[in-house]
């Protein structure tokens, strides 16, 4: 991504605005499937040139000009609702347009869980899919930020490649910490860390993430099930350990995405250390544009905000974790 194509982050949550939403079709131009994960890239300049890190798209189960039909008749309503996916990256697709730096495509990454994602994972290149986006309000970059720590649990890494590229282009140091239960649950392949994160003369993890290593972002991997070369423990424990190596903490901003218990623990540690913390939350969304009121997030003061309209990115300090966790338990 060149500087000219970067979508610079707003400086405060108030500066975030809902973009004009494109409703239409986007054609699949690339597909990668490995283990239980799938990465799809769609050609859609209308979305790629408007989207900012942390925003999402809705994909609908209506494959056009495609023999692989989505069978709806016997499925419950929740199964046939559109699926929200964070934008993983934007791409220029320069072939034939070498002088153009404007993004022409976007990609999404998801784990294959059920009927809807299994159907999406079976689609092939050149198939058009109904889409809506960009949707929601994404991340922001507080004044004075020097180091951004991106903390991901499993598939929660999905919004972070786009965010990392954008932050680096704005001169911010970026650290990526990823956690999973086991190595086969990692959404990206691990590679030997070229510049590992060090504590007491030893790397926290000898392994990093190929997607981030290639863009010059240092990363480390935590596995719940101990395995040689990886940090043994949760990604929140990895974050705590990394934080203990930082004598100067002014200018550190934490970005998190992953399971709710992980985000709760991460926010508690960040706020206890007086660090600004932003979280990308996930909810089942019916419409994605704030009409159906199906994705409420409990906010302190006994109020609610909508995940799709006011988020999905929220300041960690405003989430009412007691109500949020208990509602979803």
ABEGO torsion letter per residue (X at the ends): XBAAABBBBBABAAABBBBBBBBEBBBBABBBBBEABBBBBBBBAAAAAABBBGBBBBBBBBBBGBABBBBAAABBAAAABBBBBBBABBBAGABGBAABABBABBBBBBBBABAAAAAAAABBBGBBBBBBOBBEBBBBBBBGBABBBBBBBEAAAAAAAAAAAAAAAAGBBBBBBBBBABAAABABBBBBBABBBBBGGBBABABBBAAAAAAGBBBBBBBABBBBGBBBEBAAAAAAAAAAABABABGBBBBBBEBAAAAAAAAAAAAAAGBBBBBBBBBBBAAGAGAAGABBBBBBGGBBBBAAAAOABBBAAABBAAAAAAAAX
